[in-house]
Amino acid sequence: NLNIAERIVSALESHDVPVTAAVWVNFPEYEDWRLVIAAKKLDKLDPGDAYLTVNRITKDAGITVWESPTLHLMKTTDPFIRAIRKGYGKAPKVVGMRLGGQTFGDRFIEDAYAYKIA
């Protein structure tokens, strides 16, 4: 839900990990919703360390594994992230925007709900 995305983004940003994009996405290949997170500071880490960092920060923020959604970390240089930033990064308000039924970069998304795109 949107509240948990807000808590995760807030936790990351309070630990000096500015979030570039946070979007709920339903990718056809996974057949469920994932919270896609992109942050330049996470780009510098290998994928395993990036997930460990996010998990540590969310745990420290009191977000339990039971309430945390399935996270999908992507690099800010990923064509998907670049395309949504190009299309919506300067929008005055993205919270609640629906972005589904289209291709961004190299990925088709069935449905998406934007939380943050900067």
Secondary structure, DSSP 8 states (H G I E B T S, - for coil): -HHHHHHHHHHHHHTT---SEEEEEEETTTTEEEEEEE-HHHHTS-HHHHHHHHHHHHHHTT--TTTS--EEE--TTSHHHHHHHHHHTT-S--TT-B--SEEETTEEESEEEEEEE-
